[in-house]
Amino acid sequence: MSKKVILLLETATTACSVALCEAGDVIAVKEINERNVHASLLTLFIEDVMKTSGKKYSDLDAVAVSKGPGSYTGLRIGVSTAKGICYALDIPLISVDTLEAMAYGILKQEKIHASSFLIPMIDARRMEVYTAIYKADLSLIEPVTAKIVDSNTFDHYEDNRLILFGDGSYKFQEVFAGRSFIRFLGFENSAAHLGYLANKKLSNGDIENMAYFEPFYLKEFLAGKPGNFPQT
């Protein structure tokens, strides 16, 4: 696999996270999990990661960004920052599906049984989440969707082991209390989870057309009365 140096940006959720990887291995990371800080901290974190790693901007072979779904504002900031760096350095832009990166991240974080199904969840609003379902080898069982979850949502998976994680999962702990086939794990999004997937895409020449690439918002942003618009 290629030994490229890739700058990684994760801004799809409340996490503002920047990392640097070389040959898919993370060599520096700077992050905070706090709402509405992406605009003020993202570029500072990039500078910090470059300094900590001892790398120069001229060493970068690509920039990878978590493409969504997730926060409209966070995604817009992350993608516009990634594009700006790519244009300035004339290097490729790579996009990584946020939910797939979360699934990869939980596999690195926890010991997961090979028969388990991974269900990353990003909070949308009320009882809705952005989610998908993966096998432990990251193959997709159910595609990315905006799903309203209730106590019966996963009944057809009761013969399987389900792992729910991500900031959208916590509100369902009471809903699924007593369901032995459902397990909740603590998890925070991180740019570090993008490294392997981004390096693999770059090695395969799977890069974005910067002129046309947009974040995967999944749902349109609709302004309205307070309390009636998607979480940003």
Order of alpha helices (4+ residues) and beta strands (2+ residues): beta-beta-beta-alpha-beta-alpha-beta-alpha-beta-beta-beta-beta-beta-alpha
